[in-house]
Amino acid sequence: MRKKIAVFVNGYGLEALNSTLKGIKKSETFSDYDFFIFTSYASYDTPDNYNQGELNIYGLPKFKDYDGILVFTNALNSVETGIALVKQAVAACVPVISIGIDVEGCVCIDIDNFTGMREIVEHLIEAHDVKRAAFIAGYKDHPESIARLETVKKVFIEHGLKLQDSDIYYGNWGNVQTTEATKKIAADPCGLPDAIICANDIMALACSTELTHLGYNLPEDVIITGYDCISSGQTFYPVLTTVTSDYESIGYKCIKVFDSIFSGMEVPHKILMKSKIVIGESCRCHNGAGFDITRREYGRKTYAESLDRSNLESSERTLTNIITDSPDYDSLRANLRDYYANDRELVGDDFYIVMHNLYINNVMASDEEVHENGINNSSTPVISIKDGKITEKVTADRSRIVPGYDPDSEVNHIYYIMPLHTGKWNYGYMVTHDGSLIMREHLDLNAYLEKFMLALRIQRSNIKLRIFNDRLREISEIDTMTGLYNRFGYENKAIPIYEDSIRGNTLLMVMFIDINLMKQINDVFGHMNGDAAIRITASAIKSNLKNDWIGVRFGGDEFLIIGSVNSNDEADNLKNAINGAIDKVNKDGVWPFRLSISSGYILSDKETKKSLSDYIKDADNLMYETKKKLHAEQGDKR
């Protein structure tokens, strides 16, 4: 049986991951492993709440369900999270490789942050006569940022120079802070330094872009260097002079380490992978036509990539409409299945959307409750595509994160698992595989996920709003004392019944009911007992209504019943049933008063074409005749 390896990586580092996987696939034993890559898009430029929702994906797997753990500890955009994951694996006694940061109990494949950076600084000083440089670091407390900064300082000292503290800036590994740092560098009264050395390529590209916006020519006005050798830096103009850490070799080494561990062999605690300089144009070197070849190759792919992006955006728009237009979660599931059954080009033949049970079953549950439910209970696969076919015969929980995973299949798998969340609270995750177009062509997976989550958030809000509106409408239509419809409810409910009776072949029954001697009950027994008389009458009415009939509190002690009947007998039976219910209350002797009602009803006559108001007046008159007769017998007046 193949070994299961859980991999923890940041989505913004997928380029390094892809190089790592390239090295892994070169191993002779690659087919002996299945890889489950837990991917977040936590960013230093993103609010903490959102980052927490992204980072929560790393808490989804149970480490003991895996044979090995691989953590890109240096590149999760949260050093604390990376170290915690390694320690968790060590505590679970699962073999773990930590890339970039040494943690006790693991095998550390460490990246040499010194050699490549030393080569860059020596090249700048010796080949380009750099005397003054600015350094844009990552985070102050990040181990790699510290190592790269200290190397620059050391090489400057070795050459009789000094990196001034005032020339050290912190870009926090991203674009926003780097842009601000670049503005400060450009505004320095001493002018631009000879070179700006950046701790990674992303910051070097952000710095170059901002300086261009400010009107500078690169590389003529200033040298800019990076670190990491990402593809964007190699198709940029000027091509970045940078450092490569050779993640392909790191990937190959990872498999060899796992092979050794599973074979019972001893492995060293720490393995150092060398880094080296990659000369580009940004340091003013022009050593050959390789850059133009790279740019031409990139140019050839530009239109194809724009088509892929266009298809991605079209899919995002379609999905947004499908999700936001779905009135509930049953229809959402059906609509998504219909969509993915016909369009799997982006997501591939193994694709899953899994949501926490409480998210699906209770739209009014809080985000926190949904999150906790997902931790403690099984989840629902809303979409399950296995081997290109929609399937329902799958389950998901923390031990079976990929619903359709088959450990005994003929081929091995690489799955990507990504979080679905609202702020810091998670409600599910999405799974795709490395053969899907979105992964194969390195499309903007983060944008796809963000728009998917936004659409789900809008849909959930729409469902809640509809529920609230239905409740408000119900409240506005219902008489709070009796639970019968009020006059507003009468307008909304009775008129459609009347109109249906006109169009159909049924008779419309309108029955008017009034409590006898209501004033006497209030005067003698008090208004609390008067209210009780109204509620007893309403209860007698409600308990005898058919599903398609409505009861209305038409006034203080006046009631209407409207519904379709087949004959007078139905109406007579209703009158007798209501009177019977009231007689039972009188016999029970709970109340100090004796309750009785007068009622009258009329059936519709299509020949006369009366309005509903006309029928109500007729029923009221018939009721009044009954009441007059009763009062005459009792020597009283209405």
VEXDREN-2710 file (C-alpha; in Angstrom, 1 decimal):
% VEXDREN-2710
k/r/px/py/pz
1/MET/0.0/0.0/0.0
2/ARG/1.2/3.5/-0.9
3/LYS/2.4/5.8/1.9
4/LYS/0.3/8.9/2.6
5/ILE/2.2/12.2/2.9
6/ALA/0.6/15.3/4.2
7/VAL/2.2/18.5/2.8
8/PHE/1.7/21.9/4.3
9/VAL/2.3/24.9/1.9
10/ASN/1.3/28.4/1.2
11/GLY/-0.6/29.0/-2.0
12/TYR/1.6/32.0/-2.9
13/GLY/4.5/29.6/-2.8
14/LEU/3.0/27.1/-5.3
15/GLU/5.9/27.9/-7.7
16/ALA/8.4/26.5/-5.2
17/LEU/6.0/23.6/-4.5
18/ASN/5.7/22.8/-8.2
19/SER/9.5/22.7/-8.5
20/THR/9.6/20.5/-5.4
21/LEU/7.0/18.2/-6.9
22/LYS/9.0/18.1/-10.1
23/GLY/12.0/16.8/-8.1
24/ILE/9.7/14.4/-6.2
25/LYS/8.4/13.0/-9.5
26/LYS/11.9/12.3/-10.7
27/SER/12.4/9.8/-7.9
28/GLU/12.3/6.2/-8.7
29/THR/9.9/5.6/-5.8
30/PHE/7.4/8.5/-6.6
31/SER/4.7/6.0/-7.4
32/ASP/4.9/4.6/-3.8
33/TYR/3.4/7.8/-2.4
34/ASP/0.1/9.7/-2.3
35/PHE/0.3/13.4/-1.5
36/PHE/-2.3/15.5/0.3
37/ILE/-1.3/19.1/0.0
38/PHE/-3.0/21.4/2.5
39/THR/-2.9/24.9/0.9
40/SER/-3.7/28.3/2.5
41/TYR/-3.5/31.8/1.1
42/ALA/-2.5/33.5/4.3
43/SER/-0.6/36.7/3.5
44/TYR/1.3/39.3/5.4
45/ASP/-0.8/41.9/3.6
46/THR/-4.2/40.3/4.6
47/PRO/-6.2/41.0/7.8
48/ASP/-5.6/38.6/10.7
49/ASN/-9.2/37.3/10.7
50/TYR/-9.0/36.2/7.0
51/ASN/-5.5/34.7/7.6
52/GLN/-6.8/32.6/10.5
53/GLY/-9.6/31.2/8.2
54/GLU/-6.9/30.2/5.7
55/LEU/-4.5/28.8/8.3
56/ASN/-7.2/26.7/9.8
57/ILE/-6.9/24.3/6.9
58/TYR/-3.7/23.0/8.5
59/GLY/-5.7/21.8/11.5
60/LEU/-8.0/19.7/9.3
61/PRO/-5.9/16.5/9.0
62/LYS/-5.2/14.1/11.9
63/PHE/-1.5/13.5/11.7
64/LYS/-1.7/9.9/12.8
65/ASP/-3.7/9.1/9.6
66/TYR/-0.5/9.9/7.5
67/ASP/2.8/8.1/7.2
68/GLY/4.8/11.2/6.8
69/ILE/4.6/15.0/7.0
70/LEU/6.3/17.6/4.9
71/VAL/6.1/21.2/6.1
72/PHE/7.3/24.3/4.1
73/THR/8.0/25.8/7.5
74/ASN/9.9/28.8/6.0
75/ALA/7.1/29.7/3.6
76/LEU/3.7/29.5/5.3
77/ASN/3.6/33.2/5.8
78/SER/3.3/32.3/9.5
79/VAL/6.5/31.0/11.1
80/GLU/4.6/30.2/14.3
81/THR/2.2/28.0/12.4
82/GLY/4.9/26.2/10.6
83/ILE/6.9/25.4/13.7
84/ALA/3.7/24.3/15.5
85/LEU/2.8/21.9/12.7
86/VAL/6.3/20.3/12.9
87/LYS/6.0/20.0/16.7
88/GLN/2.6/18.4/16.3
89/ALA/3.9/15.8/13.9
90/VAL/6.8/15.1/16.2
91/ALA/4.4/14.6/19.2
92/ALA/2.3/12.3/17.1
93/CYS/5.5/10.2/16.3
94/VAL/5.0/10.7/12.6
95/PRO/8.2/11.3/10.5
96/VAL/8.3/14.9/9.5
97/ILE/10.5/17.0/7.2
98/SER/10.8/20.7/7.8
99/ILE/11.9/22.8/5.0
100/GLY/13.9/25.9/5.9
101/ILE/13.6/26.0/9.7
102/ASP/15.2/23.6/12.1
103/VAL/12.8/22.2/14.8
104/GLU/13.8/19.6/17.3
105/GLY/12.7/16.1/16.5
106/CYS/12.4/16.6/12.7
107/VAL/14.6/16.2/9.7
108/CYS/15.4/19.7/8.5
109/ILE/16.2/20.2/4.8
110/ASP/17.7/23.7/5.3
111/ILE/18.1/26.2/2.6
112/ASP/21.5/27.9/2.5
113/ASN/20.6/31.6/2.9
114/PHE/24.2/32.6/3.0
115/THR/26.0/31.4/-0.1
116/GLY/23.7/32.8/-2.8
117/MET/23.3/36.1/-0.9
118/ARG/27.0/36.4/-0.4
119/GLU/27.5/35.8/-4.2
120/ILE/25.1/38.6/-5.0
121/VAL/26.6/41.1/-2.7
122/GLU/30.2/40.2/-3.8
123/HIS/29.1/40.5/-7.4
124/LEU/27.6/44.0/-6.8
125/ILE/30.6/45.3/-5.0
126/GLU/33.3/43.7/-7.2
127/ALA/31.7/43.8/-10.6
128/HIS/29.6/47.0/-10.3
129/ASP/31.5/49.0/-7.7
130/VAL/28.5/49.3/-5.4
131/LYS/29.5/51.4/-2.4
132/ARG/26.1/52.2/-0.9
133/ALA/23.1/49.8/-0.8
134/ALA/19.6/49.7/0.7
135/PHE/18.3/46.4/1.9
136/ILE/14.6/45.6/1.9
137/ALA/14.1/42.7/4.4
138/GLY/11.1/40.5/5.1
139/TYR/9.7/40.4/8.6
140/LYS/12.1/41.5/11.4
141/ASP/11.8/38.3/13.3
142/HIS/11.7/35.8/10.3
143/PRO/14.8/33.5/10.4
144/GLU/15.4/33.7/6.6
145/SER/15.1/37.5/6.6
146/ILE/17.5/37.8/9.5
147/ALA/20.0/35.4/7.8
148/ARG/20.0/37.3/4.5
149/LEU/20.3/40.7/6.2
150/GLU/23.3/39.5/8.3
151/THR/25.0/38.1/5.2
152/VAL/24.7/41.5/3.5
153/LYS/26.2/43.3/6.5
154/LYS/29.0/40.8/6.8
155/VAL/30.1/41.0/3.2
156/PHE/30.0/44.8/3.2
157/ILE/32.3/44.8/6.3
158/GLU/34.6/42.3/4.6
159/HIS/35.0/44.9/1.7
160/GLY/35.6/47.8/4.0
161/LEU/32.0/49.1/3.6
162/LYS/29.0/49.4/5.9
163/LEU/25.3/48.8/5.4
164/GLN/23.8/51.7/7.3
165/ASP/20.9/51.1/9.7
166/SER/19.1/54.0/8.0
167/ASP/19.3/52.0/4.7
168/ILE/17.5/49.0/6.1
169/TYR/13.8/48.7/5.4
170/TYR/11.2/46.0/6.0
171/GLY/8.8/45.0/3.2
172/ASN/7.3/42.1/5.2
173/TRP/7.7/39.8/2.1
174/GLY/4.9/41.5/0.2
175/ASN/3.9/44.3/-2.1
176/VAL/2.2/46.9/0.2
177/GLN/5.0/47.5/2.7
178/THR/7.7/47.2/0.0
179/THR/6.0/50.0/-2.1
180/GLU/6.0/52.2/1.0
181/ALA/9.7/51.4/1.7
182/THR/10.5/52.2/-1.9
183/LYS/8.9/55.6/-1.6
184/LYS/11.1/56.4/1.4
185/ILE/14.2/55.2/-0.4
186/ALA/13.4/57.5/-3.4
187/ALA/12.7/60.4/-1.0
188/ASP/16.1/60.1/0.8
189/PRO/17.9/63.5/0.6
190/CYS/21.1/61.7/-0.2
191/GLY/19.5/60.3/-3.4
192/LEU/19.1/56.7/-4.6
193/PRO/21.7/54.2/-3.3
194/ASP/23.8/52.3/-5.9
195/ALA/21.8/49.2/-5.3
196/ILE/18.6/48.0/-3.6
197/ILE/19.0/44.4/-2.4
198/CYS/15.7/42.7/-1.6
199/ALA/15.2/39.6/0.5
200/ASN/12.9/38.0/-2.1
201/ASP/11.8/38.5/-5.7
202/ILE/8.3/39.7/-4.9
203/MET/9.7/42.7/-3.0
204/ALA/12.3/43.3/-5.8
205/LEU/9.5/43.4/-8.4
206/ALA/7.3/45.7/-6.3
207/CYS/10.3/48.0/-5.7
208/SER/11.1/48.0/-9.5
209/THR/7.5/48.7/-10.4
210/GLU/7.2/51.6/-7.9
211/LEU/10.5/53.2/-9.0
212/THR/9.3/53.0/-12.6
213/HIS/6.1/54.8/-11.6
214/LEU/8.2/57.4/-10.0
215/GLY/10.0/58.1/-13.3
216/TYR/13.2/56.2/-12.8
217/ASN/14.9/54.1/-15.5
218/LEU/16.0/50.6/-14.6
219/PRO/18.6/49.3/-14.4
220/GLU/20.4/52.6/-15.4
221/ASP/19.4/54.6/-12.4
222/VAL/19.7/51.9/-9.7
223/ILE/20.5/48.2/-9.4
224/ILE/17.8/46.0/-7.9
225/THR/18.3/42.3/-6.9
226/GLY/16.0/39.7/-5.5
227/TYR/16.0/36.2/-4.0
228/ASP/14.0/33.0/-4.9
229/CYS/14.3/33.1/-8.7
230/ILE/10.5/33.1/-9.4
231/SER/9.3/32.9/-13.0
232/SER/7.8/36.5/-12.9
233/GLY/11.3/37.8/-12.2
234/GLN/12.8/35.9/-15.1
235/THR/10.2/37.3/-17.7
236/PHE/10.3/40.8/-16.2
237/TYR/12.3/43.7/-17.7
238/PRO/15.0/44.0/-16.5
239/VAL/15.3/40.3/-15.6
240/LEU/16.1/40.1/-11.9
241/THR/19.5/39.1/-10.7
242/THR/18.5/36.8/-7.9
243/VAL/19.2/33.6/-5.9
244/THR/17.9/30.1/-6.6
245/SER/17.4/27.6/-3.8
246/ASP/16.8/24.8/-6.3
247/TYR/13.5/23.4/-4.9
248/GLU/13.6/20.7/-7.5
249/SER/16.6/19.2/-5.8
250/ILE/14.9/19.7/-2.5
251/GLY/11.9/17.7/-3.7
252/TYR/14.1/14.8/-4.8
253/LYS/15.9/14.9/-1.5
254/CYS/12.6/14.8/0.4
255/ILE/11.6/11.5/-1.2
256/LYS/15.0/10.0/-0.5
257/VAL/14.7/11.0/3.1
258/PHE/11.2/9.4/3.4
259/ASP/12.5/6.3/1.5
260/SER/15.3/5.9/4.1
261/ILE/13.0/6.5/7.1
262/PHE/10.5/3.9/5.9
263/SER/13.3/1.5/5.2
264/GLY/14.5/1.8/8.8
265/MET/17.7/3.6/7.8
266/GLU/19.3/6.4/9.8
267/VAL/19.0/9.9/8.3
268/PRO/20.9/13.0/9.4
269/HIS/19.0/15.6/11.4
270/LYS/19.9/18.4/9.1
271/ILE/20.6/18.5/5.4
272/LEU/21.8/21.8/3.9
273/MET/20.8/22.6/0.3
274/LYS/23.1/25.1/-1.5
275/SER/21.8/28.3/-3.0
276/LYS/23.5/30.2/-5.8
277/ILE/23.4/33.4/-7.7
278/VAL/21.4/33.8/-11.0
279/ILE/22.7/36.7/-13.0
280/GLY/20.1/38.8/-14.7
281/GLU/19.8/42.3/-16.3
282/SER/18.7/44.2/-13.2
283/CYS/22.4/44.4/-12.0
284/ARG/23.3/45.8/-15.5
285/CYS/24.8/42.6/-16.7
286/HIS/23.9/41.5/-20.3
287/ASN/25.6/38.2/-20.6
288/GLY/23.9/36.5/-23.6
289/ALA/20.6/36.3/-25.3
290/GLY/19.0/33.8/-22.9
291/PHE/16.8/36.5/-21.4
292/ASP/15.3/37.3/-24.8
293/ILE/14.7/33.7/-25.5
294/THR/12.9/33.3/-22.2
295/ARG/10.8/36.4/-22.9
296/ARG/9.9/35.2/-26.4
297/GLU/8.8/31.9/-25.0
298/TYR/6.7/33.8/-22.5
299/GLY/5.3/36.0/-25.3
300/ARG/4.3/32.9/-27.3
301/LYS/2.3/31.7/-24.3
302/THR/0.7/35.1/-23.4
303/TYR/-2.4/34.7/-25.6
304/ALA/-3.0/31.1/-24.5
305/GLU/-2.7/32.2/-20.9
306/SER/-5.1/35.1/-21.5
307/LEU/-7.6/32.6/-23.0
308/ASP/-7.2/30.4/-19.9
309/ARG/-7.7/33.4/-17.6
310/SER/-10.8/34.4/-19.7
311/ASN/-12.2/30.9/-19.3
312/LEU/-11.5/31.1/-15.6
313/GLU/-13.3/34.4/-15.2
314/SER/-16.2/33.1/-17.3
315/SER/-16.4/30.1/-15.0
316/GLU/-16.2/32.3/-11.9
317/ARG/-19.1/34.5/-13.2
318/THR/-21.2/31.5/-14.0
319/LEU/-20.6/29.9/-10.6
320/THR/-21.4/33.2/-8.9
321/ASN/-24.8/33.3/-10.6
322/ILE/-25.5/29.7/-9.9
323/ILE/-24.6/30.0/-6.2
324/THR/-26.3/33.3/-5.5
325/ASP/-29.5/32.3/-7.4
326/SER/-29.9/29.1/-5.4
327/PRO/-32.7/29.6/-2.8
328/ASP/-31.5/26.9/-0.5
329/TYR/-28.8/24.3/-0.1
330/ASP/-30.6/21.4/-1.7
331/SER/-31.0/23.5/-4.9
332/LEU/-27.3/24.7/-4.5
333/ARG/-26.2/21.1/-4.5
334/ALA/-28.3/20.2/-7.5
335/ASN/-27.3/23.3/-9.5
336/LEU/-23.6/22.7/-8.8
337/ARG/-23.8/19.1/-9.8
338/ASP/-25.5/20.1/-13.1
339/TYR/-22.8/22.7/-13.7
340/TYR/-19.8/20.5/-12.9
341/ALA/-21.3/17.5/-14.7
342/ASN/-21.0/19.5/-17.9
343/ASP/-17.9/21.7/-17.3
344/ARG/-15.0/20.0/-15.5
345/GLU/-12.2/21.5/-17.7
346/LEU/-10.9/23.7/-14.9
347/VAL/-11.3/21.5/-11.9
348/GLY/-10.5/18.1/-13.5
349/ASP/-11.8/14.6/-13.0
350/ASP/-11.2/14.4/-9.2
351/PHE/-12.9/17.3/-7.5
352/TYR/-14.8/17.7/-4.2
353/ILE/-16.6/20.5/-2.3
354/VAL/-17.1/19.5/1.3
355/MET/-19.2/21.5/3.8
356/HIS/-19.8/21.1/7.5
357/ASN/-23.1/19.5/8.3
358/LEU/-24.4/22.4/10.4
359/TYR/-23.7/24.8/7.5
360/ILE/-26.0/22.8/5.3
361/ASN/-28.6/22.0/7.8
362/ASN/-29.1/25.2/9.7
363/VAL/-28.6/28.4/7.9
364/MET/-29.2/30.4/11.1
365/ALA/-26.3/28.8/12.9
366/SER/-23.5/31.2/13.7
367/ASP/-20.2/31.1/11.9
368/GLU/-18.5/29.9/15.1
369/GLU/-21.0/27.1/15.6
370/VAL/-20.5/25.9/12.1
371/HIS/-16.7/25.9/12.5
372/GLU/-16.9/23.9/15.8
373/ASN/-19.3/21.5/14.2
374/GLY/-16.9/20.8/11.4
375/ILE/-14.1/20.0/13.9
376/ASN/-16.2/17.6/15.9
377/ASN/-18.5/15.9/13.3
378/SER/-18.5/14.5/9.8
379/SER/-19.1/16.7/6.8
380/THR/-21.2/16.6/3.7
381/PRO/-19.7/16.2/0.2
382/VAL/-21.8/18.8/-1.8
383/ILE/-19.9/17.9/-5.0
384/SER/-18.1/14.6/-5.6
385/ILE/-16.4/14.0/-8.9
386/LYS/-14.4/10.8/-9.0
387/ASP/-12.7/9.6/-12.2
388/GLY/-14.8/12.2/-14.2
389/LYS/-18.2/11.0/-12.8
390/ILE/-20.5/12.7/-10.4
391/THR/-21.0/10.3/-7.4
392/GLU/-23.0/10.4/-4.2
393/LYS/-21.7/7.2/-2.6
394/VAL/-19.0/9.0/-0.6
395/THR/-18.5/10.4/2.8
396/ALA/-16.1/12.8/4.4
397/ASP/-14.7/13.4/7.9
398/ARG/-11.3/14.3/9.3
399/SER/-10.0/10.8/8.7
400/ARG/-11.3/10.7/5.1
401/ILE/-10.7/14.2/3.9
402/VAL/-10.8/13.4/0.2
403/PRO/-14.2/11.6/-0.2
404/GLY/-13.3/9.6/-3.2
405/TYR/-9.7/8.6/-2.2
406/ASP/-8.9/5.0/-3.0
407/PRO/-5.6/3.9/-1.4
408/ASP/-5.6/0.7/-3.6
409/SER/-6.0/2.4/-6.9
410/GLU/-3.5/1.6/-9.7
411/VAL/-2.1/5.1/-9.8
412/ASN/-0.9/7.4/-7.1
413/HIS/-2.5/10.8/-6.4
414/ILE/-1.6/14.4/-5.6
415/TYR/-4.5/16.2/-4.0
416/TYR/-4.8/19.9/-3.1
417/ILE/-7.0/20.8/-0.1
418/MET/-8.0/24.4/0.3
419/PRO/-10.2/26.1/3.0
420/LEU/-13.7/27.6/2.6
421/HIS/-14.3/30.1/5.3
422/THR/-16.0/33.3/6.5
423/GLY/-13.3/35.4/8.2
424/LYS/-11.7/33.2/10.8
425/TRP/-14.4/30.6/10.9
426/ASN/-14.4/27.6/8.4
427/TYR/-17.4/25.9/6.9
428/GLY/-15.7/23.4/4.6
429/TYR/-13.0/22.9/2.0
430/MET/-12.4/22.3/-1.7
431/VAL/-10.3/19.5/-3.2
432/THR/-8.7/19.3/-6.6
433/HIS/-5.8/17.3/-8.1
434/ASP/-2.6/18.2/-9.9
435/GLY/-3.9/17.1/-13.3
436/SER/-6.6/19.8/-13.3
437/LEU/-6.2/22.7/-15.7
438/ILE/-6.3/25.2/-12.8
439/MET/-3.3/23.5/-11.2
440/ARG/-1.5/22.4/-14.4
441/GLU/-1.5/25.9/-16.0
442/HIS/-0.9/27.7/-12.6
443/LEU/-4.1/29.8/-13.0
444/ASP/-5.2/32.1/-10.2
445/LEU/-6.6/29.5/-7.8
446/ASN/-6.8/32.1/-5.0
447/ALA/-9.1/34.3/-7.1
448/TYR/-11.3/31.3/-7.9
449/LEU/-11.6/30.4/-4.2
450/GLU/-12.2/34.0/-3.1
451/LYS/-15.1/34.5/-5.6
452/PHE/-16.5/31.1/-4.8
453/MET/-16.5/32.0/-1.1
454/LEU/-18.0/35.4/-1.7
455/ALA/-20.8/33.9/-3.7
456/LEU/-21.5/31.4/-0.9
457/ARG/-21.5/34.2/1.6
458/ILE/-24.0/36.2/-0.5
459/GLN/-26.2/33.1/-1.0
460/ARG/-26.3/32.5/2.8
461/SER/-27.2/36.1/3.4
462/ASN/-29.9/35.9/0.8
463/ILE/-31.4/32.8/2.5
464/LYS/-31.3/34.4/5.9
465/LEU/-32.9/37.6/4.5
466/ARG/-35.7/35.6/2.9
467/ILE/-36.3/33.8/6.2
468/PHE/-36.3/37.1/8.1
469/ASN/-38.7/38.6/5.5
470/ASP/-41.0/35.6/5.7
471/ARG/-41.0/35.9/9.5
472/LEU/-41.7/39.6/9.4
473/ARG/-44.4/39.0/6.8
474/GLU/-45.9/36.3/9.0
475/ILE/-45.7/38.6/12.1
476/SER/-47.4/41.4/10.2
477/GLU/-50.2/39.1/9.0
478/ILE/-50.9/37.3/12.3
479/ASP/-53.0/38.6/15.2
480/THR/-50.7/38.3/18.2
481/MET/-53.6/37.5/20.6
482/THR/-55.3/34.7/18.7
483/GLY/-52.8/33.4/16.1
484/LEU/-55.4/33.9/13.4
485/TYR/-54.8/36.2/10.4
486/ASN/-55.4/39.9/11.0
487/ARG/-56.9/42.4/8.5
488/PHE/-53.5/42.7/6.7
489/GLY/-53.3/38.9/6.5
490/TYR/-56.9/38.8/5.2
491/GLU/-55.9/41.0/2.3
492/ASN/-53.0/38.8/1.4
493/LYS/-54.7/35.4/1.9
494/ALA/-58.4/35.7/1.4
495/ILE/-58.4/37.5/-1.9
496/PRO/-56.3/34.8/-3.7
497/ILE/-58.7/32.1/-2.3
498/TYR/-61.7/34.1/-3.6
499/GLU/-60.1/34.5/-7.0
500/ASP/-59.2/30.8/-7.2
501/SER/-62.9/29.9/-6.5
502/ILE/-64.0/32.2/-9.4
503/ARG/-61.6/30.5/-11.8
504/GLY/-62.4/27.0/-10.5
505/ASN/-65.5/24.9/-9.9
506/THR/-65.6/25.0/-6.1
507/LEU/-67.9/27.0/-3.9
508/LEU/-66.5/29.8/-1.7
509/MET/-67.6/29.7/1.9
510/VAL/-67.6/32.9/3.9
511/MET/-68.5/32.5/7.5
512/PHE/-68.9/35.4/10.0
513/ILE/-68.7/34.7/13.7
514/ASP/-69.3/37.0/16.6
515/ILE/-69.1/36.3/20.4
516/ASN/-72.4/36.8/22.2
517/LEU/-72.7/39.2/25.1
518/MET/-69.0/40.2/24.8
519/LYS/-69.6/43.5/26.6
520/GLN/-71.3/41.7/29.5
521/ILE/-68.2/39.3/29.9
522/ASN/-65.9/42.4/30.0
523/ASP/-68.1/44.3/32.4
524/VAL/-68.9/41.5/34.8
525/PHE/-65.7/39.4/34.7
526/GLY/-63.1/41.8/33.6
527/HIS/-61.1/42.3/30.4
528/MET/-58.7/39.5/31.2
529/ASN/-61.6/37.1/31.0
530/GLY/-62.8/39.0/27.9
531/ASP/-59.4/38.3/26.2
532/ALA/-59.7/34.6/27.3
533/ALA/-63.1/34.4/25.6
534/ILE/-61.6/35.7/22.4
535/ARG/-58.7/33.2/22.6
536/ILE/-61.1/30.3/23.3
537/THR/-63.2/31.2/20.2
538/ALA/-60.1/31.5/18.0
539/SER/-58.8/28.2/19.3
540/ALA/-62.1/26.5/18.4
541/ILE/-61.9/28.1/14.9
542/LYS/-58.2/27.1/14.3
543/SER/-58.7/23.5/15.5
544/ASN/-61.4/23.0/12.8
545/LEU/-59.9/24.7/9.8
546/LYS/-58.9/22.6/6.8
547/ASN/-55.4/23.2/5.3
548/ASP/-56.8/25.4/2.5
549/TRP/-59.1/27.5/4.7
550/ILE/-58.1/30.6/6.6
551/GLY/-59.4/32.1/9.9
552/VAL/-59.3/35.8/10.4
553/ARG/-59.8/38.0/13.5
554/PHE/-61.8/40.6/11.7
555/GLY/-62.4/43.0/14.6
556/GLY/-62.4/42.9/18.4
557/ASP/-64.7/39.8/18.8
558/GLU/-65.5/39.3/15.2
559/PHE/-64.1/36.4/13.1
560/LEU/-64.1/35.3/9.5
561/ILE/-63.6/31.9/8.0
562/ILE/-63.0/31.7/4.3
563/GLY/-62.4/28.6/2.2
564/SER/-63.6/26.4/-0.6
565/VAL/-66.3/23.8/0.0
566/ASN/-68.3/21.4/-2.0
567/SER/-71.7/21.8/-0.3
568/ASN/-73.7/23.4/2.5
569/ASP/-73.1/20.3/4.6
570/GLU/-69.4/21.2/4.9
571/ALA/-70.3/24.7/6.2
572/ASP/-72.9/23.3/8.6
573/ASN/-70.4/20.7/9.9
574/LEU/-67.9/23.5/10.5
575/LYS/-70.4/25.6/12.5
576/ASN/-71.4/22.6/14.6
577/ALA/-67.8/21.6/15.2
578/ILE/-66.9/25.1/16.4
579/ASN/-69.9/25.3/18.7
580/GLY/-69.1/21.8/20.0
581/ALA/-65.5/22.9/20.9
582/ILE/-66.9/25.9/22.8
583/ASP/-69.5/23.8/24.6
584/LYS/-66.7/21.5/25.8
585/VAL/-64.9/24.5/27.3
586/ASN/-68.1/25.5/29.0
587/LYS/-68.6/22.0/30.5
588/ASP/-65.0/21.9/31.8
589/GLY/-66.0/24.9/34.1
590/VAL/-62.6/26.4/34.1
591/TRP/-63.8/29.9/33.2
592/PRO/-66.3/32.0/35.2
593/PHE/-68.4/33.0/32.1
594/ARG/-70.4/30.9/29.8
595/LEU/-69.3/31.4/26.2
596/SER/-71.5/31.3/23.1
597/ILE/-71.2/32.6/19.5
598/SER/-73.4/33.6/16.7
599/SER/-72.4/32.7/13.1
600/GLY/-73.7/33.0/9.6
601/TYR/-72.3/31.8/6.4
602/ILE/-72.9/32.2/2.7
603/LEU/-71.7/30.3/-0.3
604/SER/-70.6/31.9/-3.5
605/ASP/-72.8/32.2/-6.5
606/LYS/-71.0/32.7/-9.8
607/GLU/-74.1/34.1/-11.5
608/THR/-74.3/37.1/-9.3
609/LYS/-70.6/38.0/-9.6
610/LYS/-70.4/39.4/-6.1
611/SER/-67.1/40.8/-4.7
612/LEU/-65.6/39.2/-1.6
613/SER/-66.7/42.3/0.4
614/ASP/-70.3/41.6/-0.7
615/TYR/-70.1/38.0/0.5
616/ILE/-68.7/39.2/3.9
617/LYS/-71.5/41.7/4.3
618/ASP/-74.1/38.9/3.5
619/ALA/-72.5/36.6/6.0
620/ASP/-72.4/39.4/8.6
621/ASN/-76.1/40.0/8.0
622/LEU/-77.0/36.4/8.4
623/MET/-74.9/36.2/11.6
624/TYR/-76.7/39.3/12.9
625/GLU/-80.1/37.8/12.3
626/THR/-79.0/34.8/14.4
627/LYS/-77.7/37.1/17.1
628/LYS/-80.9/39.2/17.2
629/LYS/-82.9/36.0/17.6
630/LEU/-80.7/34.8/20.4
631/HIS/-80.8/38.2/22.2
632/ALA/-84.6/38.4/21.8
633/GLU/-84.9/35.0/23.4
634/GLN/-82.8/36.2/26.3
635/GLY/-84.5/39.6/26.5
636/ASP/-81.4/41.5/25.7
637/LYS/-80.2/43.7/22.9
638/ARG/-77.1/43.5/20.9
END
